[in-house]
Amino acid sequence: MTLHIVNKSPDQTQCLKDCLRVFRPGDGLLLIEDAVYGALVNSPYAALLQNRPLVYALIADIEARGLSAMDTGSIKRINDKQFVDLTVQHSPVQSWY
Amino acid sequence: MAPKRTLIVCRKPPYGNALAREALDVALTAAVFEQPLAMLFIGDGVWQLLDQQDSAGIKQKNHSKVISAFPLYELTELYIDADAMQQRQLSHDHFVVAVKPLAADELGDFIARFDTVLSF
C-alpha cells in the first residue's frame, strides 16, 4: 500500500486534490507542514478528508502553526516516530509538493 | 518630501516557506527607519496571526512571537481580509495582535492608496 505525503496548504496548490485522485482504499495519507491546515474540521476541505481511514497529521506541524486546540476530527495526530513507522510500513511512499 | 507609503501584502502561511518570515523582517526594518508602513493579511496569510504557535518541534523561530512585538515597533496598521477569516472560521480571539478587517469590496481601493506594494 502507498503512503501519500502532502506538504502544501490546500488553498495554495492542487497537491491534495491530485493526491486524492489516485488514492486507493487502504492507502495512507499523511499531512505535514502547510498541509495540516486541511486537517481542521472547519476547513473547506474537511469533506475530502474527514471520516476517511488512515489519514494522519504531524503533531509538530500542528503545534508550530497554533492549531493544537482546534478540532481535527477523525484525523489521527502522529509524532515524528510514528511518521517514521508509517514510512517503514508502506511501500512505495509518494510525496506531493 | 513626504516618505513613501508602503504596504506589505502577506498571502502565505507561516513556516512552509521563507516568505512569511521575510515579510516580517522587511516590516521590522522599515519600522526601525520610521517609514510609514501597513500590512495586509489575505488568503492563507491570515494563518500567520494565530496565537499559541509553538514551533519548537520543527526547530524554527516562532512567527507569532515576532508579530506580537509589532506594537513595540509602532507597527499598528495591520489589516485582514475578512473573507479569508470567515472561510477559515477564525475570530479576532484567535489572533496575537489587533487587526482591522477589510471587506472584499474594500481591498482594491485600500491597496491603491499606497505608493509601493511588497507582495509576500
Backbone of each chain as ProteinMPNN parsed JSONL, in Angstrom:
{"seq_chain_A": "MTLHIVNKSPDQTQCLKDCLRVFRPGDGLLLIEDAVYGALVNSPYAALLQNRPLVYALIADIEARGLSAMDTGSIKRINDKQFVDLTVQHSPVQSWY", "coords_chain_A": {"N_chain_A": [[0.826, -1.197, 0.0], [0.372, 2.253, -0.684], [1.943, 5.117, 0.786], [0.894, 8.348, 0.941], [2.259, 11.54, 1.014], [1.518, 14.767, 1.799], [2.417, 18.164, 1.546], [1.592, 20.803, 1.207], [-0.514, 23.686, 1.687], [-4.007, 23.258, 1.177], [-5.206, 25.462, 0.047], [-3.293, 26.674, -1.469], [-2.157, 25.117, -3.486], [-2.71, 22.428, -5.924], [-2.043, 20.048, -4.783], [-3.265, 18.341, -2.782], [-5.722, 17.642, -3.959], [-4.852, 16.414, -6.33], [-3.51, 14.252, -5.259], [-5.619, 12.851, -4.022], [-6.987, 11.957, -6.23], [-5.67, 9.692, -7.104], [-5.634, 8.098, -4.966], [-6.049, 5.057, -3.271], [-8.374, 2.762, -1.676], [-7.232, 1.776, 1.496], [-4.707, 2.822, 1.175], [-2.37, 5.077, 2.793], [-2.563, 8.44, 4.086], [-0.692, 11.189, 4.753], [-0.549, 14.284, 6.304], [1.616, 16.948, 6.271], [3.663, 19.786, 7.309], [2.516, 22.745, 5.679], [0.229, 21.47, 4.834], [-1.235, 20.612, 6.991], [-3.237, 22.422, 7.64], [-5.445, 21.592, 6.236], [-6.411, 19.57, 7.767], [-8.169, 20.481, 9.635], [-11.414, 20.469, 11.06], [-12.987, 22.637, 10.523], [-12.089, 23.404, 8.067], [-12.566, 24.159, 4.571], [-12.014, 21.91, 3.198], [-12.652, 19.731, 4.625], [-14.614, 17.839, 4.014], [-13.368, 16.242, 2.175], [-11.498, 14.866, 3.623], [-12.247, 14.097, 6.224], [-13.529, 11.423, 8.294], [-12.403, 9.359, 6.89], [-10.506, 6.494, 6.643], [-7.114, 5.997, 7.894], [-5.892, 8.512, 7.631], [-3.569, 10.926, 8.484], [-1.961, 13.432, 10.564], [0.83, 15.506, 11.215], [2.019, 16.088, 14.43], [3.988, 17.972, 15.307], [3.918, 19.92, 13.328], [1.307, 20.806, 13.534], [1.342, 21.941, 16.09], [3.273, 23.956, 15.731], [1.956, 25.753, 14.094], [-0.019, 26.793, 15.661], [-2.386, 25.366, 15.981], [-3.174, 23.493, 17.805], [-5.337, 23.453, 19.655], [-7.504, 23.302, 18.048], [-10.181, 21.566, 16.333], [-9.542, 18.485, 14.869], [-11.028, 16.401, 14.126], [-11.634, 13.22, 12.759], [-9.081, 12.727, 12.011], [-5.931, 11.331, 12.581], [-3.548, 12.34, 14.933], [-0.101, 12.316, 14.727], [3.247, 11.593, 15.985], [6.788, 12.345, 15.368], [8.154, 9.903, 15.451], [6.163, 8.043, 14.879], [5.635, 8.839, 12.298], [7.952, 7.979, 11.013], [7.574, 5.229, 11.405], [5.293, 4.827, 9.792], [6.343, 5.268, 7.227], [7.984, 3.088, 7.038], [6.183, 1.0, 7.139], [4.765, 1.229, 4.784], [4.86, 0.847, 1.202], [5.014, 1.867, -2.093], [6.355, 5.145, -1.031], [4.877, 8.149, -1.673], [5.523, 11.503, -2.332], [3.791, 14.583, -2.357], [4.137, 17.682, -3.649]], "CA_chain_A": [[0.0, 0.0, 0.0], [1.146, 3.504, -0.833], [1.779, 6.23, 1.717], [0.94, 9.645, 0.264], [2.632, 12.621, 1.936], [1.193, 16.073, 1.207], [3.025, 19.203, 2.406], [1.17, 22.163, 0.853], [-1.87, 24.081, 2.064], [-4.955, 23.009, 0.08], [-5.58, 26.728, -0.592], [-2.178, 27.21, -2.257], [-1.825, 24.277, -4.651], [-3.589, 21.296, -6.237], [-1.407, 18.816, -4.277], [-4.185, 17.448, -2.088], [-6.708, 17.109, -4.912], [-4.134, 15.498, -7.23], [-3.242, 13.045, -4.472], [-6.859, 12.096, -3.798], [-7.398, 11.345, -7.499], [-5.028, 8.379, -7.284], [-5.672, 7.435, -3.66], [-6.84, 3.824, -3.279], [-8.737, 2.301, -0.33], [-6.116, 1.072, 2.126], [-3.53, 3.694, 1.176], [-2.28, 6.039, 3.889], [-2.375, 9.835, 3.689], [-0.104, 11.948, 5.855], [-0.478, 15.729, 6.086], [2.712, 17.575, 7.009], [3.928, 21.204, 7.016], [1.312, 23.568, 5.483], [-0.943, 20.632, 4.546], [-2.019, 20.341, 8.204], [-4.437, 23.271, 7.685], [-6.532, 20.8, 5.677], [-6.884, 18.605, 8.765], [-9.151, 21.092, 10.532], [-12.824, 20.21, 10.775], [-13.538, 23.883, 9.974], [-11.538, 23.674, 6.745], [-13.473, 23.852, 3.457], [-11.605, 20.621, 2.618], [-12.955, 18.675, 5.587], [-15.419, 16.784, 3.388], [-12.466, 15.348, 1.441], [-10.533, 14.175, 4.493], [-12.806, 13.574, 7.469], [-14.205, 10.12, 8.278], [-11.727, 8.508, 5.933], [-9.496, 5.836, 7.474], [-5.696, 6.093, 7.531], [-5.437, 9.884, 7.363], [-2.754, 11.337, 9.628], [-1.363, 14.775, 10.508], [2.018, 15.54, 12.074], [1.791, 16.932, 15.611], [4.934, 19.099, 15.385], [3.471, 20.971, 12.41], [0.069, 21.353, 14.111], [1.729, 22.806, 17.219], [4.002, 25.126, 15.233], [1.036, 26.694, 13.466], [-1.005, 27.283, 16.618], [-3.662, 24.699, 15.717], [-3.343, 22.38, 18.75], [-6.639, 23.444, 20.324], [-8.589, 23.226, 17.063], [-10.713, 20.224, 16.114], [-9.107, 17.812, 13.644], [-11.994, 15.337, 13.844], [-11.227, 11.816, 12.691], [-7.695, 12.609, 11.547], [-5.054, 10.925, 13.685], [-2.332, 13.157, 15.105], [1.028, 11.417, 14.994], [4.52, 12.255, 16.255], [7.832, 12.077, 14.361], [8.484, 8.476, 15.447], [5.085, 7.352, 14.148], [5.873, 9.207, 10.901], [8.965, 7.028, 10.528], [6.927, 3.904, 11.358], [4.411, 4.783, 8.611], [7.151, 5.126, 6.004], [8.504, 1.712, 7.023], [5.071, 0.065, 6.92], [4.209, 1.384, 3.439], [5.725, 0.909, 0.04], [6.003, 2.966, -2.01], [5.973, 6.399, -0.395], [4.841, 9.205, -2.682], [5.39, 12.87, -1.817], [3.067, 15.529, -3.209], [4.572, 19.028, -3.255]], "C_chain_A": [[0.868, 1.257, 0.0], [0.886, 4.438, 0.346], [1.938, 7.52, 0.921], [1.27, 10.715, 1.3], [2.416, 13.955, 1.229], [1.755, 17.159, 2.127], [2.613, 20.634, 2.058], [-0.255, 22.44, 1.328], [-2.825, 23.821, 0.903], [-5.417, 24.293, -0.607], [-4.477, 27.288, -1.488], [-1.927, 26.413, -3.542], [-2.875, 23.174, -4.835], [-3.115, 19.99, -5.596], [-2.408, 17.832, -3.681], [-5.168, 16.811, -3.07], [-6.062, 16.111, -5.869], [-3.873, 14.162, -6.527], [-4.506, 12.202, -4.349], [-7.377, 11.44, -5.08], [-6.849, 9.931, -7.652], [-5.036, 7.551, -6.003], [-6.562, 6.203, -3.725], [-7.247, 3.459, -1.858], [-7.579, 1.478, 0.246], [-4.819, 1.856, 2.096], [-3.555, 4.591, 2.419], [-2.072, 7.438, 3.342], [-1.881, 10.612, 4.897], [0.015, 13.412, 5.461], [0.65, 16.292, 6.932], [2.847, 19.034, 6.576], [2.607, 21.942, 6.761], [0.067, 22.74, 5.143], [-1.792, 20.4, 5.793], [-3.232, 21.267, 8.331], [-5.654, 22.512, 7.155], [-7.128, 19.819, 6.674], [-7.989, 19.174, 9.652], [-10.574, 20.767, 10.092], [-13.474, 21.442, 10.141], [-13.007, 24.22, 8.587], [-12.572, 23.389, 5.664], [-13.169, 22.481, 2.834], [-11.945, 19.441, 3.526], [-13.715, 17.521, 4.943], [-14.534, 15.78, 2.643], [-11.68, 14.438, 2.37], [-11.124, 13.555, 5.748], [-13.501, 12.231, 7.233], [-13.673, 9.205, 7.187], [-10.651, 7.802, 6.765], [-8.085, 6.184, 7.014], [-5.284, 7.476, 7.047], [-4.78, 10.409, 8.641], [-2.279, 12.776, 9.449], [-0.248, 14.848, 11.554], [1.859, 16.573, 13.198], [2.709, 18.16, 15.62], [4.479, 20.254, 14.492], [2.155, 21.601, 12.864], [0.408, 22.339, 15.236], [2.382, 24.086, 16.721], [3.034, 26.192, 14.746], [-0.078, 27.173, 14.392], [-2.36, 26.622, 16.495], [-4.012, 23.635, 16.76], [-4.744, 22.287, 19.33], [-7.799, 23.291, 19.343], [-8.942, 21.77, 16.743], [-10.204, 19.643, 14.789], [-9.925, 16.54, 13.395], [-11.395, 13.949, 13.84], [-9.761, 11.643, 12.314], [-6.765, 12.342, 12.731], [-3.823, 11.809, 13.725], [-1.178, 12.232, 15.461], [2.316, 12.217, 15.227], [5.571, 11.813, 15.225], [8.182, 10.587, 14.294], [7.425, 7.685, 14.67], [5.152, 7.653, 12.644], [6.875, 8.212, 10.293], [8.349, 5.636, 10.392], [6.048, 3.775, 10.103], [5.215, 4.574, 7.323], [7.733, 3.72, 5.893], [7.401, 0.72, 6.653], [4.524, 0.116, 5.487], [5.281, 1.291, 2.378], [4.828, 0.931, -1.198], [5.5, 4.116, -1.156], [6.004, 7.473, -1.473], [4.63, 10.561, -2.025], [4.689, 13.739, -2.842], [3.441, 16.92, -2.756], [4.582, 19.979, -4.432]], "O_chain_A": [[1.94, 1.303, 0.602], [-0.237, 4.54, 0.84], [2.977, 7.758, 0.305], [0.627, 10.785, 2.348], [3.037, 14.242, 0.206], [1.592, 17.087, 3.345], [3.216, 21.583, 2.558], [-1.094, 21.54, 1.365], [-2.494, 24.13, -0.242], [-5.958, 24.241, -1.711], [-4.699, 28.273, -2.193], [-1.53, 26.979, -4.561], [-3.788, 23.011, -4.026], [-3.71, 18.938, -5.831], [-2.41, 16.649, -4.02], [-5.417, 15.607, -3.025], [-6.654, 15.079, -6.184], [-4.001, 13.093, -7.122], [-4.472, 10.987, -4.547], [-8.128, 10.467, -5.014], [-7.49, 9.074, -8.261], [-4.508, 6.439, -5.967], [-7.702, 6.285, -4.181], [-6.538, 3.808, -0.915], [-7.025, 0.605, -0.422], [-3.92, 1.596, 2.896], [-4.606, 4.83, 3.013], [-1.484, 7.617, 2.275], [-2.552, 10.687, 5.926], [0.598, 13.747, 4.43], [0.654, 16.143, 8.154], [2.227, 19.463, 5.603], [1.666, 21.789, 7.54], [-1.043, 23.271, 5.165], [-2.959, 20.026, 5.673], [-4.17, 20.939, 9.058], [-6.778, 22.77, 7.587], [-8.22, 19.294, 6.458], [-8.671, 18.422, 10.348], [-10.892, 20.788, 8.903], [-14.39, 21.32, 9.327], [-13.425, 25.212, 7.99], [-13.379, 22.471, 5.816], [-13.959, 21.958, 2.047], [-11.58, 18.3, 3.242], [-13.49, 16.359, 5.283], [-14.899, 14.614, 2.495], [-11.243, 13.362, 1.964], [-10.572, 12.594, 6.284], [-13.989, 11.943, 6.14], [-14.403, 8.382, 6.634], [-9.946, 8.465, 7.526], [-7.884, 6.614, 5.878], [-4.435, 7.606, 6.165], [-5.356, 10.344, 9.727], [-2.203, 13.28, 8.328], [-0.384, 14.307, 12.651], [1.605, 17.753, 12.955], [2.255, 19.267, 15.909], [4.633, 21.421, 14.851], [1.909, 22.781, 12.616], [-0.165, 23.425, 15.319], [2.088, 25.173, 17.219], [3.254, 27.386, 14.953], [-0.984, 27.882, 13.955], [-3.377, 27.216, 16.852], [-5.026, 22.949, 16.627], [-5.287, 21.194, 19.485], [-8.951, 23.163, 19.76], [-8.112, 20.87, 16.867], [-10.406, 20.229, 13.726], [-9.562, 15.71, 12.561], [-10.731, 13.544, 14.794], [-9.256, 10.52, 12.301], [-6.811, 13.038, 13.746], [-3.142, 12.009, 12.719], [-1.28, 11.447, 16.404], [2.468, 13.341, 14.749], [5.285, 11.016, 14.332], [8.47, 10.063, 13.218], [7.75, 6.777, 13.906], [4.771, 6.821, 11.821], [6.662, 7.682, 9.202], [8.567, 4.946, 9.396], [6.06, 2.741, 9.436], [4.819, 3.806, 6.447], [7.95, 3.218, 4.79], [7.64, -0.264, 5.954], [3.895, -0.837, 5.028], [6.447, 1.609, 2.612], [3.954, 0.073, -1.327], [4.388, 4.085, -0.629], [7.034, 7.686, -2.113], [3.685, 10.753, -1.26], [4.954, 13.648, -4.04], [3.123, 17.322, -1.637], [4.922, 21.152, -4.276]]}, "seq_chain_B": "MAPKRTLIVCRKPPYGNALAREALDVALTAAVFEQPLAMLFIGDGVWQLLDQQDSAGIKQKNHSKVISAFPLYELTELYIDADAMQQRQLSHDHFVVAVKPLAADELGDFIARFDTVLSF", "coords_chain_B": {"N_chain_B": [[10.144, 66.252, 1.279], [7.501, 63.991, 1.397], [7.635, 60.809, 3.029], [7.491, 57.681, 1.258], [4.537, 55.734, 1.165], [4.187, 52.467, 2.233], [2.91, 49.241, 1.56], [2.745, 46.013, 2.874], [1.898, 42.947, 1.637], [0.671, 39.946, 2.767], [0.41, 36.68, 1.821], [0.932, 34.044, 2.31], [1.029, 31.079, 4.381], [2.643, 30.668, 7.661], [5.995, 29.247, 8.165], [5.987, 27.086, 6.169], [7.337, 27.989, 3.901], [9.934, 30.463, 3.224], [8.802, 32.946, 2.864], [6.824, 34.206, 4.534], [8.23, 34.774, 6.834], [10.209, 36.47, 5.813], [8.721, 38.697, 5.122], [8.115, 39.709, 7.647], [10.663, 40.451, 8.489], [11.235, 42.546, 6.705], [9.231, 44.316, 7.477], [9.948, 44.931, 10.146], [12.442, 46.107, 9.73], [11.764, 48.375, 8.19], [10.241, 49.664, 10.091], [12.113, 50.323, 12.05], [13.492, 52.309, 10.721], [11.571, 54.176, 10.722], [9.656, 54.365, 8.669], [6.568, 54.934, 7.012], [4.233, 52.392, 7.217], [2.091, 49.695, 6.331], [0.416, 46.563, 6.915], [-1.136, 43.893, 5.184], [-3.049, 41.074, 5.562], [-3.938, 38.432, 3.642], [-5.945, 35.738, 2.218], [-4.334, 32.595, 2.705], [-2.463, 33.862, 4.24], [-3.562, 34.815, 6.579], [-3.261, 32.904, 8.498], [-0.837, 33.38, 9.676], [-1.257, 34.987, 11.841], [-2.182, 33.587, 14.007], [-2.534, 32.831, 17.455], [-0.742, 31.077, 20.049], [1.187, 29.59, 18.652], [3.641, 27.09, 18.488], [6.669, 26.458, 17.739], [8.795, 24.855, 18.428], [9.032, 22.097, 17.984], [9.527, 21.856, 15.259], [11.805, 23.163, 14.996], [12.039, 25.885, 14.222], [12.058, 29.497, 14.181], [9.733, 31.198, 16.294], [6.929, 32.415, 14.814], [4.624, 33.891, 15.578], [5.461, 35.137, 17.886], [7.141, 37.152, 17.004], [5.319, 38.735, 15.598], [3.714, 39.51, 17.716], [5.293, 41.388, 18.876], [5.065, 43.61, 17.338], [3.539, 46.005, 18.1], [5.394, 47.256, 19.798], [7.194, 48.284, 18.044], [5.757, 50.214, 16.953], [4.223, 49.302, 14.877], [1.265, 49.241, 13.862], [-0.616, 49.437, 11.946], [-2.364, 47.229, 10.836], [-4.04, 44.987, 8.799], [-6.759, 42.851, 7.818], [-8.083, 40.426, 5.605], [-11.372, 40.024, 5.568], [-13.01, 38.057, 4.476], [-11.287, 35.872, 4.14], [-10.778, 35.263, 6.776], [-13.316, 34.467, 7.601], [-13.827, 32.253, 5.936], [-12.058, 30.451, 7.027], [-13.093, 30.152, 9.474], [-12.204, 31.768, 11.619], [-11.761, 33.914, 14.461], [-11.305, 37.181, 15.98], [-10.341, 36.608, 18.483], [-8.59, 34.536, 18.093], [-6.221, 35.657, 17.368], [-2.915, 37.089, 17.641], [-2.347, 39.751, 17.671], [-4.039, 42.965, 17.407], [-6.095, 43.405, 14.611], [-7.399, 45.089, 11.748], [-10.416, 44.492, 10.118], [-11.082, 44.13, 6.606], [-13.497, 44.345, 4.095], [-14.227, 42.321, 1.169], [-14.865, 43.986, -1.032], [-13.563, 46.293, -0.375], [-10.867, 45.93, -0.563], [-9.396, 46.398, -2.975], [-9.465, 49.238, -3.348], [-8.224, 49.951, -0.984], [-5.586, 48.943, -1.271], [-4.761, 50.519, -3.397], [-4.217, 52.959, -2.272], [-1.589, 53.143, -1.543], [1.937, 53.927, -2.119], [3.887, 52.066, -2.699], [3.817, 48.586, -3.083], [4.611, 45.638, -1.509], [4.814, 42.269, -2.101], [4.297, 39.256, -0.473]], "CA_chain_B": [[9.342, 65.264, 0.544], [6.869, 63.014, 2.298], [8.093, 59.449, 2.763], [6.538, 56.841, 0.516], [3.735, 54.82, 1.985], [4.404, 51.1, 1.756], [2.028, 48.174, 2.042], [3.238, 44.641, 2.751], [0.775, 42.018, 1.494], [1.089, 38.595, 3.162], [-0.546, 35.698, 1.285], [1.386, 32.677, 2.566], [1.04, 30.687, 5.792], [3.998, 30.659, 8.217], [6.817, 28.026, 8.303], [6.098, 26.216, 4.995], [8.463, 28.518, 3.134], [10.562, 31.591, 3.918], [8.195, 34.236, 2.521], [6.139, 34.831, 5.662], [9.292, 35.267, 7.718], [10.886, 37.595, 5.156], [7.829, 39.854, 5.228], [8.287, 40.282, 8.989], [11.979, 41.113, 8.526], [11.086, 43.822, 5.997], [8.385, 45.189, 8.297], [10.711, 45.417, 11.299], [13.484, 47.005, 9.223], [11.114, 49.64, 7.827], [9.793, 50.314, 11.324], [13.289, 50.895, 12.703], [13.804, 53.541, 9.996], [10.393, 55.036, 10.868], [8.951, 54.527, 7.397], [5.15, 54.596, 7.161], [4.067, 51.031, 6.722], [0.921, 48.922, 6.753], [0.452, 45.169, 6.468], [-2.447, 43.316, 4.87], [-3.002, 39.608, 5.549], [-5.048, 37.918, 2.833], [-5.878, 34.303, 1.925], [-3.644, 31.783, 3.71], [-1.631, 34.728, 5.085], [-4.205, 35.062, 7.88], [-2.767, 31.901, 9.456], [0.345, 33.915, 10.366], [-1.651, 35.763, 13.015], [-2.705, 32.728, 15.077], [-1.912, 32.755, 18.766], [-0.402, 29.713, 20.509], [2.113, 28.847, 17.795], [4.771, 26.523, 19.235], [7.465, 25.909, 16.643], [9.972, 24.138, 18.945], [9.086, 20.757, 17.391], [10.059, 21.883, 13.891], [13.083, 23.88, 15.094], [12.038, 27.174, 13.528], [11.736, 30.637, 15.041], [8.299, 31.36, 16.49], [6.43, 33.508, 13.975], [3.647, 34.737, 16.276], [6.153, 35.968, 18.887], [7.616, 38.354, 16.302], [4.152, 39.58, 15.314], [3.215, 40.087, 18.971], [6.159, 42.525, 19.223], [4.819, 44.718, 16.406], [3.171, 47.275, 18.735], [6.601, 47.892, 20.345], [7.83, 48.987, 16.923], [4.693, 51.079, 16.432], [3.606, 48.698, 13.688], [-0.119, 49.001, 14.29], [-1.512, 49.487, 10.783], [-2.463, 45.827, 10.43], [-5.368, 44.764, 8.219], [-7.018, 41.459, 7.467], [-9.124, 40.086, 4.635], [-12.446, 39.458, 6.389], [-13.494, 36.826, 3.834], [-10.343, 34.781, 4.437], [-11.028, 34.906, 8.179], [-14.596, 33.771, 7.692], [-13.692, 30.945, 5.293], [-11.307, 29.573, 7.927], [-13.83, 30.196, 10.744], [-11.347, 32.358, 12.641], [-12.258, 35.155, 15.053], [-10.212, 38.018, 16.488], [-9.796, 35.951, 19.68], [-7.532, 33.611, 17.699], [-5.054, 36.375, 16.859], [-1.91, 37.527, 18.604], [-2.394, 41.224, 17.693], [-5.276, 43.556, 16.9], [-6.088, 43.674, 13.169], [-8.651, 45.707, 11.298], [-10.953, 43.733, 8.987], [-11.5, 44.805, 5.382], [-14.386, 43.519, 3.269], [-13.674, 42.025, -0.158], [-15.017, 45.111, -1.961], [-12.722, 47.407, 0.073], [-9.443, 45.587, -0.676], [-8.771, 47.037, -4.126], [-9.279, 50.661, -3.05], [-7.25, 50.044, 0.109], [-4.246, 48.725, -1.826], [-4.45, 51.615, -4.314], [-3.82, 54.156, -1.51], [-0.165, 53.094, -1.201], [2.897, 54.227, -3.185], [4.634, 50.848, -3.001], [3.24, 47.365, -2.52], [5.534, 44.498, -1.5], [3.96, 41.084, -2.004], [4.983, 38.066, 0.056]], "C_chain_B": [[8.767, 64.256, 1.533], [7.397, 61.614, 1.988], [7.021, 58.637, 2.04], [5.789, 55.918, 1.475], [3.809, 53.423, 1.388], [3.392, 50.15, 2.382], [2.716, 46.828, 1.825], [2.021, 43.719, 2.707], [1.283, 40.6, 1.775], [0.029, 37.588, 2.725], [-0.211, 34.264, 1.656], [1.306, 32.339, 4.056], [2.476, 30.656, 6.336], [4.653, 29.279, 8.117], [7.012, 27.209, 7.028], [7.164, 26.683, 4.022], [8.903, 29.822, 3.801], [9.803, 32.903, 3.745], [7.556, 34.945, 3.714], [7.153, 35.495, 6.591], [9.98, 36.508, 7.113], [10.03, 38.857, 5.204], [7.992, 40.529, 6.593], [9.613, 41.021, 9.09], [11.915, 42.474, 7.841], [10.291, 44.807, 6.861], [9.183, 45.78, 9.467], [11.798, 46.396, 10.863], [12.88, 48.374, 8.891], [10.694, 50.403, 9.077], [10.95, 50.994, 12.044], [13.671, 52.226, 12.047], [12.6, 54.492, 9.923], [9.723, 55.37, 9.532], [7.482, 54.161, 7.6], [4.832, 53.278, 6.456], [2.759, 50.441, 7.218], [1.112, 47.497, 6.262], [-0.974, 44.691, 6.251], [-2.288, 41.802, 4.757], [-4.206, 39.102, 4.765], [-4.854, 36.424, 2.573], [-5.228, 33.526, 3.065], [-2.736, 32.616, 4.619], [-2.236, 34.964, 6.462], [-3.738, 34.06, 8.937], [-1.556, 32.412, 10.243], [-0.009, 34.53, 11.708], [-2.077, 34.898, 14.198], [-1.846, 32.775, 16.329], [-1.488, 31.303, 19.009], [0.423, 28.92, 19.517], [3.271, 28.371, 18.663], [5.653, 25.772, 18.251], [8.704, 25.148, 17.119], [10.146, 22.795, 18.241], [9.597, 20.722, 15.966], [11.318, 22.754, 13.804], [13.133, 25.127, 14.21], [11.678, 28.265, 14.531], [10.229, 30.843, 15.112], [7.793, 32.625, 15.792], [5.52, 34.455, 14.777], [4.315, 35.604, 17.34], [6.661, 37.252, 18.248], [6.434, 39.297, 16.059], [3.635, 40.24, 16.6], [4.068, 41.282, 19.412], [5.897, 43.745, 18.336], [4.441, 46.033, 17.103], [4.374, 48.014, 19.339], [7.338, 48.697, 19.282], [6.858, 49.978, 16.273], [4.166, 50.606, 15.081], [2.181, 48.318, 14.06], [-1.11, 49.08, 13.136], [-1.597, 48.088, 10.176], [-3.9, 45.543, 9.991], [-5.521, 43.306, 7.811], [-8.206, 41.368, 6.511], [-10.24, 39.346, 5.396], [-12.994, 38.156, 5.798], [-12.606, 35.634, 4.172], [-10.51, 34.301, 5.866], [-12.261, 34.028, 8.298], [-14.507, 32.369, 7.094], [-13.0, 29.948, 6.209], [-11.938, 29.521, 9.319], [-12.944, 30.678, 11.885], [-12.002, 33.628, 13.173], [-11.057, 35.936, 15.583], [-9.591, 37.419, 17.745], [-8.643, 35.013, 19.339], [-6.199, 34.319, 17.443], [-4.177, 36.956, 17.963], [-1.82, 39.061, 18.675], [-3.763, 41.688, 17.178], [-5.121, 43.849, 15.412], [-7.446, 44.224, 12.77], [-9.175, 44.956, 10.076], [-11.329, 44.631, 7.807], [-12.368, 43.848, 4.579], [-13.781, 43.359, 1.877], [-13.753, 43.233, -1.086], [-14.231, 46.352, -1.53], [-11.249, 47.189, -0.27], [-8.745, 46.346, -1.81], [-8.481, 48.515, -3.883], [-8.23, 50.86, -1.963], [-5.824, 49.947, -0.447], [-3.817, 49.93, -2.673], [-4.017, 52.896, -3.594], [-2.319, 54.228, -1.258], [0.716, 53.416, -2.407], [3.604, 52.951, -3.652], [3.932, 49.665, -2.344], [4.271, 46.247, -2.646], [4.713, 43.246, -1.222], [4.761, 39.871, -1.553], [4.022, 36.897, 0.131]], "O_chain_B": [[9.476, 63.74, 2.397], [7.587, 61.266, 0.822], [5.823, 58.874, 2.189], [6.342, 55.405, 2.448], [3.534, 53.217, 0.206], [3.066, 50.245, 3.565], [3.208, 46.539, 0.735], [1.209, 43.711, 3.632], [2.2, 40.115, 1.113], [-1.109, 37.631, 3.194], [-0.982, 33.354, 1.353], [1.495, 33.215, 4.9], [3.427, 30.622, 5.555], [3.964, 28.266, 7.998], [8.103, 26.682, 6.812], [7.826, 25.864, 3.385], [8.33, 30.239, 4.807], [10.126, 33.884, 4.415], [7.73, 36.152, 3.885], [6.958, 36.615, 7.063], [10.289, 37.465, 7.823], [10.56, 39.963, 5.315], [8.005, 41.756, 6.69], [9.69, 42.088, 9.7], [12.479, 43.447, 8.34], [10.642, 45.983, 6.96], [9.103, 46.977, 9.742], [12.05, 47.393, 11.539], [13.429, 49.408, 9.271], [10.778, 51.63, 9.124], [10.803, 52.093, 12.579], [14.116, 53.154, 12.723], [12.604, 55.47, 9.175], [9.285, 56.497, 9.301], [7.179, 53.184, 8.285], [5.122, 53.088, 5.275], [2.362, 50.649, 8.365], [1.865, 47.246, 5.322], [-1.888, 45.022, 7.007], [-1.492, 41.31, 3.958], [-5.351, 39.312, 5.166], [-3.744, 35.905, 2.692], [-5.523, 33.759, 4.237], [-2.288, 32.128, 5.657], [-1.517, 35.277, 7.411], [-3.811, 34.339, 10.134], [-1.282, 31.935, 11.344], [0.827, 34.594, 12.609], [-2.31, 35.423, 15.286], [-0.617, 32.76, 16.272], [-1.85, 30.411, 18.242], [0.373, 27.69, 19.529], [3.815, 29.129, 19.466], [5.419, 24.599, 17.961], [9.575, 24.826, 16.311], [11.269, 22.393, 17.934], [10.055, 19.679, 15.5], [11.826, 23.044, 12.721], [14.132, 25.391, 13.541], [11.083, 28.004, 15.577], [9.527, 30.683, 14.113], [8.176, 33.744, 16.135], [5.636, 35.675, 14.663], [3.812, 36.678, 17.671], [6.621, 38.316, 18.865], [6.535, 40.503, 16.284], [3.177, 41.383, 16.578], [3.626, 42.095, 20.224], [6.464, 44.811, 18.577], [4.969, 47.083, 16.735], [4.384, 49.243, 19.392], [8.022, 49.673, 19.59], [7.113, 50.503, 15.189], [3.723, 51.404, 14.254], [1.925, 47.205, 14.518], [-2.3, 48.823, 13.315], [-0.987, 47.801, 9.147], [-4.852, 45.824, 10.72], [-4.545, 42.623, 7.501], [-9.177, 42.12, 6.603], [-10.07, 38.199, 5.81], [-13.396, 37.257, 6.537], [-13.091, 34.537, 4.451], [-10.405, 33.108, 6.153], [-12.265, 33.005, 8.982], [-15.038, 31.412, 7.658], [-13.302, 28.755, 6.185], [-11.381, 28.916, 10.234], [-12.925, 30.092, 12.967], [-12.704, 34.33, 12.446], [-9.939, 35.423, 15.629], [-8.429, 37.693, 18.044], [-7.807, 34.723, 20.195], [-5.164, 33.665, 17.316], [-4.641, 37.266, 19.06], [-1.274, 39.604, 19.636], [-4.528, 40.916, 16.601], [-4.14, 44.464, 14.994], [-8.481, 43.89, 13.347], [-8.449, 44.8, 9.094], [-11.827, 45.742, 7.988], [-12.019, 42.68, 4.402], [-12.937, 44.151, 1.458], [-12.819, 43.487, -1.847], [-14.231, 47.356, -2.241], [-10.465, 48.138, -0.271], [-7.646, 46.869, -1.633], [-7.384, 48.992, -4.174], [-7.448, 51.809, -2.007], [-4.967, 50.77, -0.127], [-2.647, 50.312, -2.665], [-3.507, 53.819, -4.229], [-1.82, 55.259, -0.808], [0.32, 53.216, -3.555], [3.882, 52.778, -4.839], [3.507, 49.741, -1.191], [4.744, 45.944, -3.741], [4.0, 43.174, -0.221], [5.766, 39.507, -2.163], [4.409, 35.806, 0.55]]}, "name": "protein", "num_of_chains": 2, "seq": "MTLHIVNKSPDQTQCLKDCLRVFRPGDGLLLIEDAVYGALVNSPYAALLQNRPLVYALIADIEARGLSAMDTGSIKRINDKQFVDLTVQHSPVQSWYMAPKRTLIVCRKPPYGNALAREALDVALTAAVFEQPLAMLFIGDGVWQLLDQQDSAGIKQKNHSKVISAFPLYELTELYIDADAMQQRQLSHDHFVVAVKPLAADELGDFIARFDTVLSF"}
